[in-house]
Amino acid sequence: MSKLGSSDNPLKVAIVGAGPSGFYAADALINSELKVEINLLEKLCAPYGLVRSGVAPDHPLIKKSMEKFALMAEPDEFNYIGNVCVGKDITVDELKETHHAVIITMGAETDRKLGIPGEDIKGSHTATEFVAWYNGHPEYREREFDLSHETAVIIGQGNVAADVARILSKTIDELKFTDISQHALDVLENSKVKNIYIVGRRGPAQGAMTSKELKEFGQLWDCDTFVDPAETVLNKSSEDELSDRNGRVAKKIYELFCNYAEEKKPHTARQFPWTRPYIKPKKCHIQFLRSPVELKGNKKLEKIIFEKNTLSGDPFKQSAKGTGNKEELDAGILFRSIGYRGVPLDGVPFHDAWGVIPNEKGRVVENEVVVPQLYTAGWIKRGPSGIIGTNKACANETIAELLQDLENLDSKKKKLGLKKIYEILDNKKVRYINFIEWEVIDEQEIHNGKPKGKPREKFTYTDEMLAQLT
Ligand code: NAP
């Protein structure tokens, strides 16, 4: 047989998960010197992972990267196979049998747990559920969020917490021209939430939000943002962190928190100067050094018990320790936004404590031994961190390792690739879609958004999407 990667013997790679790292991995292989066949499998009809169903609707510029990924789908070597659940419709072993290599890029689908009493009480949600729901993810379409109480609490202070808080804080007029799903807009329109708490276990020198996201809290039409000035007082280690050159970003964030701690004057921004000052009806409270220790309520969330924390440890290694001081907050809904977590896939090793696939630079390992043919990239490889572009370097690292392994991947056995995938799926009567079919759905969504002035109105049920193709 000709050399692997030649026209007669193309390198056939299956990629599982069509989020950013899946596209970047496909692109890196297509741009290598080799002749390749790339088969990108995706559980949903729609590609783009968290760019479509994670990025906040009011951040349209970040969503622009979908256009870049669509261009990556153009080469003949690229095949998209949407609406296929790997592990159910086709197994990882079947993909290994039919391809030289399989790359798992399925992201981090669930959230970390707090591990406190009452965590699963009605009204306590994960941020991922809420984010996927307002972004029209079909698996979350039927979730219900009760926004009838005046107080909502978000645990964690990363960018996902910021997204959730903004969606709860914004007016319908601020959201209605975004691609937020109509069902979510309808629920938000009737929201009674007035007080939004974003609660961190550590202090303002350890906030995980980025400055752009934090600044947006100063630009909300109907919501003022508050930080208790007493909570901006730093301990010695935190001061050392901020004066260190590695603490420059954290210092900027800290200063933004301090701005919110200054006395608020009633706003006139939306009013003519001669009218009465405009008191914004919603309040966003950013609080520090608190951990929820119990969620209480009769059948549904009514009260959150917090324990005040103190920080201990060397600069940059400080952890929160409970002081024993408790306080209570009445609330009707809580979102745990303490980091995403990967889920295991049958046939692939999984590090349960870390929620990732164990790997060395993208080569999957089990008990420190490399598993032939299996690779990984993105959040399921390194954990949930970084921006969309971070996945490019991550996928490139994996592909560099894969290309070094070329000799080992050459099984001398013909790999049937796409042809065999189609045969397996046809035998199981799976209605998979290709990229051209996705583009039909995509165009229809854009068309449906036009009368409302939205970039698109997403289909939120798989059946609705498939109905566009008949
Ligand atoms: P994250 O940035 O890791 O933030 C997690 C937050 O949860 C931190 O404040 C962390 O505090 C806290 N936390 C963790 N365990 C906790 C516990 N047991 N109790 C209380 N608090 C706890 O995670 P994320 O917000 O999910 O974001 C994931 C990644 O996506 C990040 O890289 C983020 O920047 C990115 N993202 C970017 C954008 C954007 O660019 N606009 C939007 C969304 C997400 P500690 O610091 O104390 O651990």
Residues whose N, C-alpha, C, O or C-beta is under 5 A from the ligand:
A	BS01	NAP	G156 Q157 G158 N159 V160 A161 R201 R202 Q206 A208 S337 I338 G339 Y340 P384 S385 G386 I387
